[in-house]
Each structure stands twice: as C-alpha cells, then as structure tokens.
Amino acid sequence: VCSSDLLRCHADVLSVNSTATACERGLAWPKALALLSSLPTRGLRPDTASHGVAIAAFTRGWQWAAALAVLEQFKLSRLKPEEMLLNATLSACEKAGQWTV
C-alpha cells in the first residue's frame, strides 16, 4: 500500500489520507509524508484529516518541530484547529521532551 503506485494513479483526498494513515501506522512515516505532500500537485487541497495524519507521522518520526509547523500552517489557512490536531501536536512535543517551544 505504501508504494509510489498511488502517486501515479488518480486519487482523491480521502484515498491519499487513508493510504498515508496506513503508512504512518506501519512505521513508514516518511512515505506517509510524501503522499500527503503530493496533494497540491494533484490539484487537491489538504483537509483536517490530512493535517492530522501529517502530525501523527511527524510524531512517529520524533519530528516535534515539524508537527508544530503543520499546526501553524493549518492555522494560517484560516481554519480553526480541532482538538484532535492540538492534542496530537502536544503529544509530539511530549514524546520529544519539548515542554517549552
């Protein structure tokens, strides 16, 4: 599932998010991030779930600063972050021992 085949086929946001989630949970978090980063080049707009999967992938990869950047990007899109995104970002910081950012 986490192959580059999805990058070559027609996909919608839901299918990319679902595949990225499977990759993230299967410890292939870099592949999850690659899939999510392909959304704009496909003419698709990342949604709340996309941001949540990205934060989860960065958390899995101990990339707490990148998780914070995703949250900031979400806020800049003028969307209100849901509690799930805030909690996931806090979890990324906690796991990395980053209590002051």
N, CA, C and O of each residue as an XYZ file, in Angstrom:
404
protein
N       0.821     -1.202      0.000
C       0.000      0.000      0.000
C       0.853      1.249      0.000
O       0.484      2.244     -0.623
N       1.978      1.224      0.679
C       2.800      2.420      0.831
C       3.787      2.594     -0.310
O       4.846      3.192     -0.122
N       3.463      2.089     -1.474
C       4.363      2.240     -2.608
C       4.054      3.534     -3.342
O       3.084      4.228     -3.037
N       4.888      3.836     -4.301
C       4.683      5.047     -5.078
C       3.600      4.863     -6.133
O       3.333      5.786     -6.903
N       2.966      3.682     -6.184
C       1.898      3.447     -7.157
C       0.764      4.448     -6.993
O       0.173      4.882     -7.981
N       0.452      4.822     -5.740
C      -0.625      5.778     -5.519
C      -0.270      7.129     -6.113
O      -1.155      7.868     -6.542
N       1.014      7.460     -6.144
C       1.424      8.735     -6.703
C       1.168      8.799     -8.201
O       1.021      9.886     -8.761
N       1.115      7.637     -8.855
C       0.916      7.602    -10.298
C      -0.545      7.448    -10.713
O      -0.874      7.661    -11.880
N      -1.417      7.085     -9.793
C      -2.810      6.875    -10.172
C      -3.675      8.060     -9.745
O      -3.239      8.926     -8.986
N      -4.884      8.080    -10.240
C      -5.832      9.120     -9.856
C      -6.319      8.835     -8.441
O      -6.757      7.724     -8.142
N      -6.243      9.819     -7.591
C      -6.673      9.628     -6.208
C      -7.359     10.896     -5.718
O      -7.101     11.992     -6.216
N      -8.229     10.728     -4.742
C      -8.844     11.886     -4.108
C      -8.224     12.061     -2.721
O      -7.399     11.251     -2.296
N      -8.623     13.113     -2.025
C      -8.048     13.413     -0.714
C      -8.269     12.249      0.246
O      -7.365     11.892      1.002
N      -9.447     11.662      0.223
C      -9.749     10.562      1.138
C      -8.819      9.370      0.913
O      -8.308      8.794      1.874
N      -8.597      8.999     -0.344
C      -7.739      7.842     -0.608
C      -6.281      8.130     -0.248
O      -5.581      7.246      0.246
N      -5.823      9.349     -0.488
C      -4.456      9.702     -0.107
C      -4.328      9.700      1.415
O      -3.359      9.165      1.954
N      -5.306     10.299      2.113
C      -5.275     10.311      3.580
C      -5.291      8.889      4.140
O      -4.552      8.581      5.075
N      -6.121      8.035      3.575
C      -6.227      6.656      4.060
C      -4.926      5.896      3.852
O      -4.471      5.175      4.740
N      -4.337      6.056      2.695
C      -3.081      5.375      2.415
C      -1.959      5.928      3.292
O      -1.128      5.171      3.795
N      -1.936      7.250      3.474
C      -0.921      7.862      4.336
C      -1.076      7.383      5.774
O      -0.079      7.161      6.461
N      -2.306      7.221      6.234
C      -2.546      6.701      7.591
C      -2.005      5.282      7.717
O      -1.364      4.944      8.712
N      -2.260      4.461      6.720
C      -1.749      3.086      6.750
C      -0.222      3.082      6.790
O       0.383      2.294      7.517
N       0.392      3.957      6.011
C       1.860      4.046      6.012
C       2.364      4.500      7.374
O       3.311      3.920      7.905
N       1.756      5.510      7.936
C       2.185      6.038      9.234
C       2.082      4.964     10.300
O       3.000      4.787     11.101
N       0.977      4.252     10.313
C       0.780      3.189     11.313
C       1.702      2.008     11.075
O       2.020      1.273     12.011
N       2.133      1.816      9.844
C       3.053      0.740      9.519
C       4.509      1.153      9.635
O       5.398      0.482      9.110
N       4.747      2.251     10.320
C       6.094      2.772     10.570
C       6.797      3.285      9.317
O       8.018      3.442      9.307
N       6.039      3.543      8.275
C       6.591      4.132      7.057
C       6.208      5.606      7.015
O       5.665      6.095      6.024
N       6.503      6.307      8.115
C       6.055      7.700      8.213
C       6.648      8.610      7.144
O       5.962      9.544      6.730
N       7.883      8.401      6.666
C       8.354      9.267      5.575
C       7.505      9.109      4.305
O       7.252     10.083      3.597
N       7.071      7.878      4.026
C       6.223      7.642      2.851
C       4.867      8.329      3.038
O       4.308      8.874      2.087
N       4.344      8.302      4.265
C       3.078      8.986      4.551
C       3.194     10.469      4.233
O       2.300     11.062      3.629
N       4.304     11.055      4.648
C       4.514     12.486      4.400
C       4.674     12.778      2.909
O       4.213     13.810      2.423
N       5.323     11.875      2.187
C       5.469     12.050      0.737
C       4.108     12.017      0.055
O       3.832     12.818     -0.838
N       3.268     11.095      0.478
C       1.915     11.019     -0.100
C       1.140     12.299      0.166
O       0.498     12.844     -0.731
N       1.202     12.777      1.410
C       0.464     13.993      1.759
C       1.001     15.205      1.008
O       0.233     16.079      0.605
N       2.304     15.259      0.821
C       2.873     16.400      0.106
C       2.513     16.382     -1.378
O       2.671     17.387     -2.071
N       2.030     15.239     -1.864
C       1.626     15.155     -3.272
C       0.237     15.752     -3.518
O      -0.151     15.953     -4.668
N      -0.501     16.033     -2.465
C      -1.869     16.536     -2.648
C      -1.929     17.790     -3.522
O      -2.682     17.799     -4.496
N      -1.162     18.860     -3.219
C      -1.272     20.062     -4.057
C      -0.893     19.828     -5.515
O      -1.494     20.425     -6.409
N       0.086     18.976     -5.769
C       0.471     18.718     -7.160
C      -0.605     17.936     -7.904
O      -0.630     17.919     -9.134
N      -1.491     17.291     -7.154
C      -2.636     16.594     -7.745
C      -3.844     17.519     -7.896
O      -4.898     17.106     -8.380
N      -3.677     18.769     -7.477
C      -4.793     19.710     -7.523
C      -5.775     19.504     -6.389
O      -6.927     19.930     -6.470
N      -5.314     18.841     -5.316
C      -6.171     18.557     -4.168
C      -5.735     19.409     -2.979
O      -4.552     19.699     -2.801
N      -6.698     19.792     -2.190
C      -6.420     20.617     -1.014
C      -6.423     19.740      0.238
O      -7.397     19.034      0.500
N      -5.328     19.785      1.014
C      -5.304     19.015      2.260
C      -6.441     19.449      3.183
O      -6.757     20.635      3.277
N      -7.046     18.485      3.857
C      -8.124     18.794      4.784
C      -7.645     18.558      6.220
O      -6.463     18.305      6.455
N      -8.565     18.642      7.167
C      -8.214     18.447      8.570
C      -7.575     17.082      8.786
O      -6.590     16.964      9.515
N      -8.124     16.064      8.161
C      -7.564     14.718      8.317
C      -6.141     14.654      7.768
O      -5.283     13.991      8.352
N      -5.884     15.331      6.663
C      -4.528     15.355      6.090
C      -3.536     15.923      7.090
O      -2.451     15.375      7.290
N      -3.920     17.023      7.713
C      -3.045     17.644      8.702
C      -2.847     16.725      9.911
O      -1.749     16.642     10.462
N      -3.909     16.043     10.316
C      -3.809     15.116     11.438
C      -2.868     13.961     11.147
O      -2.084     13.560     12.008
N      -2.944     13.424      9.934
C      -2.051     12.331      9.550
C      -0.610     12.834      9.500
O       0.306     12.133      9.930
N      -0.405     14.035      8.981
C       0.952     14.597      8.925
C       1.527     14.759     10.328
O       2.682     14.412     10.571
N       0.728     15.282     11.246
C       1.193     15.453     12.623
C       1.512     14.097     13.236
O       2.525     13.948     13.919
N       0.655     13.105     12.998
C       0.910     11.757     13.523
C       2.203     11.184     12.944
O       2.977     10.551     13.662
N       2.438     11.402     11.657
C       3.661     10.893     11.021
C       4.891     11.579     11.605
O       5.893     10.922     11.890
N       4.821     12.888     11.783
C       5.952     13.598     12.382
C       6.174     13.145     13.823
O       7.316     13.053     14.273
N       5.109     12.868     14.537
C       5.231     12.364     15.909
C       5.945     11.021     15.904
O       6.843     10.783     16.712
N       5.545     10.152     14.998
C       6.162      8.829     14.890
C       7.655      8.963     14.593
O       8.461      8.159     15.062
N       8.018      9.975     13.815
C       9.418     10.189     13.450
C      10.172     11.112     14.396
O      11.287     11.537     14.090
N       9.576     11.426     15.539
C      10.197     12.298     16.544
C      10.512     13.679     15.976
O      11.506     14.299     16.353
N       9.679     14.149     15.085
C       9.879     15.446     14.435
C       8.907     16.477     15.021
O       8.016     16.966     14.327
N       9.089     16.797     16.298
C       8.140     17.660     17.000
C       8.055     19.048     16.386
O       6.963     19.613     16.320
N       9.166     19.618     15.936
C       9.139     20.966     15.358
C       8.335     20.972     14.060
O       7.618     21.930     13.772
N       8.457     19.905     13.284
C       7.686     19.804     12.046
C       6.196     19.657     12.347
O       5.358     20.189     11.620
N       5.864     18.929     13.426
C       4.456     18.811     13.829
C       3.888     20.177     14.187
O       2.756     20.501     13.829
N       4.683     20.977     14.900
C       4.249     22.343     15.223
C       4.064     23.177     13.959
O       3.137     23.981     13.870
N       4.946     22.985     12.988
C       4.836     23.730     11.731
C       3.556     23.368     10.984
O       2.927     24.237     10.381
N       3.167     22.096     11.020
C       1.913     21.677     10.379
C       0.735     22.374     11.049
O      -0.172     22.863     10.376
N       0.754     22.415     12.371
C      -0.325     23.087     13.097
C      -0.372     24.564     12.727
O      -1.452     25.119     12.529
N       0.781     25.199     12.633
C       0.837     26.620     12.260
C       0.317     26.823     10.838
O      -0.415     27.777     10.573
N       0.690     25.937      9.934
C       0.215     26.015      8.556
C      -1.305     25.889      8.512
O      -1.975     26.595      7.758
N      -1.837     24.987      9.324
C      -3.283     24.800      9.388
C      -3.955     26.080      9.861
O      -4.974     26.496      9.309
N      -3.381     26.704     10.885
C      -3.948     27.952     11.405
C      -3.876     29.065     10.365
O      -4.792     29.882     10.271
N      -2.792     29.106      9.578
C      -2.648     30.134      8.546
C      -3.675     29.978      7.430
O      -3.989     30.939      6.728
N      -4.195     28.765      7.270
C      -5.220     28.543      6.250
C      -6.586     29.055      6.718
O      -7.606     28.859      6.057
N      -6.572     29.712      7.872
C      -7.765     30.336      8.463
C      -8.807     29.321      8.912
O      -9.987     29.642      9.056
N      -8.354     28.100      9.129
C      -9.228     27.090      9.683
C      -8.924     26.954     11.166
O      -7.776     27.098     11.586
N      -9.925     26.685     11.938
C      -9.727     26.522     13.374
C      -9.271     25.092     13.645
O      -9.964     24.139     13.290
N      -8.101     24.941     14.275
C      -7.631     23.585     14.558
C      -8.587     22.857     15.496
O      -9.027     23.412     16.504
N      -8.896     21.642     15.164
C      -9.756     20.841     16.021
C      -8.942     20.336     17.205
O      -7.712     20.331     17.174
N      -9.636     19.921     18.231
C      -8.985     19.428     19.445
C      -8.027     18.285     19.129
O      -6.968     18.175     19.746
N      -8.387     17.445     18.184
C      -7.548     16.315     17.818
C      -6.182     16.780     17.322
O      -5.164     16.193     17.688
N      -6.143     17.833     16.489
C      -4.874     18.334     15.979
C      -4.028     18.937     17.094
O      -2.811     18.753     17.132
N      -4.676     19.651     17.989
C      -3.948     20.245     19.110
C      -3.366     19.160     20.004
O      -2.203     19.238     20.399
N      -4.165     18.152     20.325
C      -3.692     17.060     21.172
C      -2.561     16.271     20.514
O      -1.601     15.882     21.181
N      -2.674     16.041     19.226
C      -1.627     15.303     18.515
C      -0.315     16.079     18.518
O       0.759     15.495     18.662
N      -0.409     17.395     18.359
C       0.795     18.226     18.372
C       1.414     18.248     19.763
O       2.635     18.173     19.904
N       0.582     18.349     20.779
C       1.092     18.286     22.152
C       1.769     16.947     22.418
O       2.798     16.892     23.091
N       1.202     15.884     21.899
C       1.789     14.557     22.055
C       3.164     14.491     21.407
O       4.085     13.899     21.970
N       3.316     15.095     20.226
C       4.613     15.112     19.546
C       5.662     15.806     20.405
O       6.788     15.326     20.535
N       5.284     16.929     20.983
C       6.211     17.674     21.840
C       6.530     16.891     23.108
O       7.680     16.846     23.545
N       5.507     16.274     23.698
C       5.703     15.492     24.918
C       6.675     14.338     24.681
O       7.600     14.127     25.466
N       6.463     13.593     23.598
C       7.310     12.439     23.318
C       8.753     12.828     23.093
O       9.663     12.043     23.360
N       8.968     14.050     22.599
C      10.324     14.529     22.370
C      10.877     15.270     23.580
O      12.012     15.746     23.544
N      10.091     15.376     24.658
C      10.543     16.068     25.852
C      10.639     17.569     25.670
O      11.404     18.237     26.366
N       9.867     18.102     24.736
C       9.891     19.547     24.441
C       8.712     20.228     25.124
O       7.613     20.288     24.572
N       8.944     20.733     26.309
C       7.867     21.374     27.046
C       7.857     22.877     26.860
O       6.853     23.525     27.154
N       8.945     23.442     26.380
C       8.979     24.876     26.098
C       9.368     25.042     24.635
O      10.443     24.616     24.213
N       8.491     25.660     23.879
C       8.766     25.864     22.454
C       8.572     27.316     22.104
O       8.754     27.703     20.949
